Amino acid sequence: MVLPSSNINLNLYRVFYVVALTKSFSESSKYLHISQPAISKHIQNLEYELDTILFYRTNRGIEPTPEAKILLSYVEKAYNIIQLGEKQLQECKEIGESKISIGIPSILSTYYLSKYLKQFITTYPGVAIKLLNNKNEELLSLLEQHTLDLLIIYGDINTNSEYKVDTLLEDEYVFIYNESLLKIDEVNSIKDLDKYNLLLPSKETVERKKLDDYLFNNNISLNPIMELESSEAMLNSVKNGFGVGYILKSVALQNEELKIIELDEQLPKESINLIYDEESIITSTKEFISLLKNNL
């Protein structure tokens, strides 16, 4: 056990944190409910203790120095951890009165997570579930800020070693079409698909980048008539008979009107990953994670 240093004045760091974020003594004064001279004095005291200038003072206001920005990154992490501790203390120890915040792409929440949510809510009806659908990088940032309790995402993502990563499902991509609206002759090779109206994910997406790498390595060229930003848009376009689309097999199998084109080639695969911080999750989140992992 390491006892806290008697030299650390947490109140000074609290004032520093607010001033660094607001870049304004007046705004900080309103938020902290102390006078501007008192705030200025707190900053001066901290600068004296650290023997470092923390803010540039100009006629237009104040700006953190490079040294202050370094310090802020650590203080912000400390406050996030403290807020997480307060959150866990304020929640009732009973699992029925808690909340789970999950970051997940919308296509996965619809076609993968929904059945597990239904099962969990039936068992624990008092637990509030919040789903946030953003890009992978944005979701990871929210996890690091402890705004989210866990992520369920597909594709590789660069994470801190402190996070636990469990693979929930190994999926593969397939080409699909609506057989009631579109006639497709027998197709054995991916090269034959180019004679049909081809719908592909946009070049910025994880699935398109994997597909492009595969095509390049196999000297194959495909020319789509349409590029789509989301899997939902891909599904809707294929269902409406616009052409042959590209999507995860698990999603395709849950849409009866869609037919998978069986190819000789092995298309790229994708993993659906569960990411979380084992040290910070509460009981309800542990139970939810256990439900997912028991269905691997």
DRENROKOL-430402 format. One record per residue (C-alpha): residue in one letter; residue number from 1; x, y, z. Coordinates in steps of 0.2 Angstrom, whole numbers. Layout:
BEGIN
A / NUM / X / Y / Z
...
***
This chain:
BEGIN
M / 1 / 0 / 0 / 0
V / 2 / 7 / 17 / -5
L / 3 / 1 / 32 / 6
P / 4 / -3 / 48 / -2
S / 5 / 10 / 62 / -1
S / 6 / 7 / 75 / 12
N / 7 / 13 / 88 / -1
I / 8 / -2 / 85 / -13
N / 9 / -16 / 98 / -12
L / 10 / -30 / 90 / -21
N / 11 / -40 / 106 / -21
L / 12 / -27 / 115 / -31
Y / 13 / -28 / 102 / -44
R / 14 / -47 / 103 / -44
V / 15 / -45 / 122 / -48
F / 16 / -31 / 119 / -61
Y / 17 / -42 / 106 / -69
V / 18 / -57 / 117 / -71
V / 19 / -47 / 132 / -77
A / 20 / -37 / 122 / -89
L / 21 / -54 / 116 / -97
T / 22 / -63 / 132 / -97
K / 23 / -48 / 143 / -101
S / 24 / -57 / 157 / -91
F / 25 / -55 / 163 / -73
S / 26 / -73 / 170 / -73
E / 27 / -81 / 154 / -80
S / 28 / -71 / 144 / -67
S / 29 / -77 / 155 / -53
K / 30 / -95 / 152 / -58
Y / 31 / -92 / 133 / -59
L / 32 / -82 / 132 / -43
H / 33 / -92 / 145 / -33
I / 34 / -77 / 154 / -27
S / 35 / -70 / 171 / -32
Q / 36 / -59 / 175 / -46
P / 37 / -45 / 182 / -35
A / 38 / -46 / 165 / -25
I / 39 / -44 / 155 / -41
S / 40 / -29 / 166 / -47
K / 41 / -21 / 163 / -30
H / 42 / -24 / 144 / -31
I / 43 / -16 / 143 / -48
Q / 44 / -1 / 154 / -41
N / 45 / 1 / 142 / -27
L / 46 / 1 / 127 / -38
E / 47 / 14 / 135 / -50
Y / 48 / 25 / 139 / -35
E / 49 / 24 / 121 / -28
L / 50 / 28 / 114 / -45
D / 51 / 40 / 128 / -50
T / 52 / 32 / 129 / -67
I / 53 / 22 / 142 / -76
L / 54 / 5 / 134 / -80
F / 55 / -4 / 147 / -90
Y / 56 / 0 / 161 / -101
R / 57 / -10 / 177 / -96
T / 58 / -15 / 188 / -110
N / 59 / -27 / 202 / -113
R / 60 / -38 / 190 / -122
G / 61 / -38 / 177 / -108
I / 62 / -27 / 163 / -103
E / 63 / -20 / 148 / -112
P / 64 / -12 / 132 / -104
T / 65 / 7 / 131 / -107
P / 66 / 14 / 115 / -114
E / 67 / 19 / 109 / -97
A / 68 / 1 / 112 / -91
K / 69 / -6 / 102 / -106
I / 70 / 5 / 87 / -100
L / 71 / -1 / 89 / -82
L / 72 / -19 / 90 / -88
S / 73 / -18 / 74 / -97
Y / 74 / -14 / 65 / -80
V / 75 / -26 / 75 / -69
E / 76 / -40 / 71 / -82
K / 77 / -37 / 53 / -80
A / 78 / -37 / 54 / -61
Y / 79 / -54 / 63 / -61
N / 80 / -61 / 51 / -73
I / 81 / -56 / 37 / -61
I / 82 / -63 / 46 / -46
Q / 83 / -80 / 49 / -55
L / 84 / -80 / 30 / -59
G / 85 / -78 / 26 / -41
E / 86 / -92 / 38 / -36
K / 87 / -103 / 30 / -49
Q / 88 / -100 / 13 / -42
L / 89 / -103 / 19 / -24
Q / 90 / -119 / 28 / -29
E / 91 / -126 / 13 / -38
C / 92 / -136 / 1 / -27
K / 93 / -126 / -15 / -24
E / 94 / -141 / -25 / -30
I / 95 / -139 / -28 / -48
G / 96 / -157 / -23 / -52
E / 97 / -154 / -5 / -50
S / 98 / -139 / -1 / -61
K / 99 / -135 / 4 / -79
I / 100 / -125 / -3 / -93
S / 101 / -118 / 8 / -107
I / 102 / -113 / -1 / -122
G / 103 / -104 / 5 / -138
I / 104 / -109 / -5 / -153
P / 105 / -111 / -2 / -172
S / 106 / -130 / -1 / -176
I / 107 / -129 / -16 / -187
L / 108 / -123 / -27 / -173
S / 109 / -135 / -21 / -160
T / 110 / -149 / -26 / -172
Y / 111 / -143 / -42 / -179
Y / 112 / -131 / -49 / -165
L / 113 / -135 / -41 / -148
S / 114 / -154 / -40 / -148
K / 115 / -157 / -58 / -143
Y / 116 / -145 / -57 / -129
L / 117 / -152 / -40 / -123
K / 118 / -169 / -48 / -123
Q / 119 / -163 / -62 / -112
F / 120 / -154 / -51 / -100
I / 121 / -168 / -39 / -98
T / 122 / -180 / -53 / -94
T / 123 / -168 / -59 / -81
Y / 124 / -164 / -42 / -74
P / 125 / -179 / -30 / -78
G / 126 / -172 / -16 / -68
V / 127 / -156 / -14 / -76
A / 128 / -155 / 1 / -88
I / 129 / -147 / -2 / -105
K / 130 / -139 / 12 / -115
L / 131 / -133 / 9 / -133
L / 132 / -122 / 21 / -142
N / 133 / -119 / 19 / -161
N / 134 / -103 / 27 / -167
K / 135 / -87 / 24 / -176
N / 136 / -75 / 12 / -168
E / 137 / -62 / 25 / -164
E / 138 / -75 / 37 / -156
L / 139 / -82 / 22 / -146
L / 140 / -64 / 18 / -140
S / 141 / -62 / 36 / -134
L / 142 / -78 / 35 / -124
L / 143 / -73 / 19 / -116
E / 144 / -56 / 27 / -111
Q / 145 / -66 / 41 / -103
H / 146 / -77 / 28 / -94
T / 147 / -92 / 35 / -102
L / 148 / -95 / 18 / -109
D / 149 / -94 / 1 / -99
L / 150 / -89 / -10 / -114
L / 151 / -88 / -11 / -133
I / 152 / -95 / -24 / -145
I / 153 / -87 / -20 / -162
Y / 154 / -81 / -29 / -177
G / 155 / -64 / -27 / -185
D / 156 / -47 / -24 / -177
I / 157 / -45 / -9 / -166
N / 158 / -29 / -2 / -157
T / 159 / -32 / -4 / -138
N / 160 / -23 / -1 / -122
S / 161 / -15 / -17 / -115
E / 162 / -26 / -14 / -99
Y / 163 / -42 / -18 / -109
K / 164 / -48 / -36 / -110
V / 165 / -53 / -42 / -128
D / 166 / -64 / -57 / -130
T / 167 / -69 / -63 / -148
L / 168 / -87 / -67 / -147
L / 169 / -89 / -73 / -165
E / 170 / -79 / -76 / -181
D / 171 / -89 / -71 / -196
E / 172 / -86 / -70 / -214
Y / 173 / -92 / -58 / -228
V / 174 / -103 / -64 / -242
F / 175 / -111 / -57 / -258
I / 176 / -130 / -57 / -257
Y / 177 / -145 / -52 / -268
N / 178 / -164 / -52 / -267
E / 179 / -169 / -67 / -278
S / 180 / -187 / -61 / -280
L / 181 / -181 / -45 / -288
L / 182 / -165 / -50 / -296
K / 183 / -160 / -64 / -308
I / 184 / -142 / -71 / -305
D / 185 / -135 / -84 / -317
E / 186 / -124 / -97 / -309
V / 187 / -109 / -89 / -302
N / 188 / -94 / -98 / -296
S / 189 / -80 / -85 / -295
I / 190 / -80 / -67 / -288
K / 191 / -73 / -62 / -305
D / 192 / -90 / -66 / -312
L / 193 / -99 / -53 / -301
D / 194 / -93 / -39 / -311
K / 195 / -106 / -41 / -324
Y / 196 / -120 / -37 / -312
N / 197 / -124 / -21 / -303
L / 198 / -112 / -22 / -288
L / 199 / -115 / -13 / -272
L / 200 / -99 / -12 / -261
P / 201 / -96 / -3 / -244
S / 202 / -87 / 14 / -246
K / 203 / -68 / 14 / -246
E / 204 / -67 / 21 / -229
T / 205 / -75 / 7 / -220
V / 206 / -67 / -8 / -212
E / 207 / -75 / -21 / -223
R / 208 / -71 / -12 / -239
K / 209 / -52 / -10 / -234
K / 210 / -52 / -29 / -231
L / 211 / -60 / -33 / -247
D / 212 / -49 / -21 / -257
D / 213 / -33 / -30 / -250
Y / 214 / -40 / -47 / -254
L / 215 / -44 / -41 / -272
F / 216 / -27 / -33 / -274
N / 217 / -18 / -49 / -268
N / 218 / -28 / -60 / -280
N / 219 / -27 / -48 / -295
I / 220 / -46 / -45 / -296
S / 221 / -54 / -29 / -301
L / 222 / -72 / -25 / -296
N / 223 / -82 / -9 / -302
P / 224 / -97 / -5 / -291
I / 225 / -111 / 5 / -297
M / 226 / -114 / 11 / -279
E / 227 / -104 / 13 / -263
L / 228 / -113 / 13 / -246
E / 229 / -108 / 21 / -230
S / 230 / -117 / 8 / -218
S / 231 / -123 / -10 / -217
E / 232 / -141 / -4 / -215
A / 233 / -140 / 5 / -232
M / 234 / -132 / -10 / -240
L / 235 / -146 / -21 / -233
N / 236 / -160 / -9 / -239
S / 237 / -152 / -7 / -256
V / 238 / -151 / -26 / -259
K / 239 / -168 / -29 / -253
N / 240 / -175 / -16 / -265
G / 241 / -166 / -26 / -279
F / 242 / -153 / -13 / -284
G / 243 / -140 / -26 / -286
V / 244 / -128 / -38 / -278
G / 245 / -122 / -32 / -260
Y / 246 / -108 / -37 / -248
I / 247 / -111 / -40 / -230
L / 248 / -107 / -51 / -215
K / 249 / -115 / -69 / -217
S / 250 / -123 / -68 / -199
V / 251 / -133 / -53 / -205
A / 252 / -138 / -60 / -222
L / 253 / -144 / -76 / -214
Q / 254 / -157 / -67 / -203
N / 255 / -165 / -59 / -219
E / 256 / -175 / -73 / -227
E / 257 / -178 / -64 / -244
L / 258 / -159 / -63 / -247
K / 259 / -149 / -76 / -255
I / 260 / -131 / -79 / -253
I / 261 / -120 / -82 / -268
E / 262 / -109 / -97 / -265
L / 263 / -91 / -94 / -272
D / 264 / -76 / -105 / -274
E / 265 / -65 / -92 / -266
Q / 266 / -64 / -89 / -248
L / 267 / -69 / -71 / -244
P / 268 / -62 / -61 / -230
K / 269 / -67 / -65 / -212
E / 270 / -71 / -53 / -198
S / 271 / -71 / -55 / -179
I / 272 / -84 / -48 / -167
N / 273 / -75 / -42 / -151
L / 274 / -80 / -38 / -134
I / 275 / -68 / -25 / -126
Y / 276 / -69 / -19 / -108
D / 277 / -59 / -14 / -92
E / 278 / -60 / -29 / -80
E / 279 / -54 / -17 / -65
S / 280 / -69 / -5 / -67
I / 281 / -84 / -14 / -72
I / 282 / -99 / -16 / -60
T / 283 / -109 / -32 / -55
S / 284 / -122 / -29 / -68
T / 285 / -109 / -27 / -82
K / 286 / -100 / -43 / -76
E / 287 / -117 / -52 / -78
F / 288 / -120 / -46 / -95
I / 289 / -102 / -50 / -101
S / 290 / -104 / -68 / -93
L / 291 / -120 / -70 / -103
L / 292 / -111 / -65 / -120
K / 293 / -96 / -76 / -116
N / 294 / -107 / -91 / -111
N / 295 / -114 / -91 / -129
L / 296 / -97 / -91 / -138
***
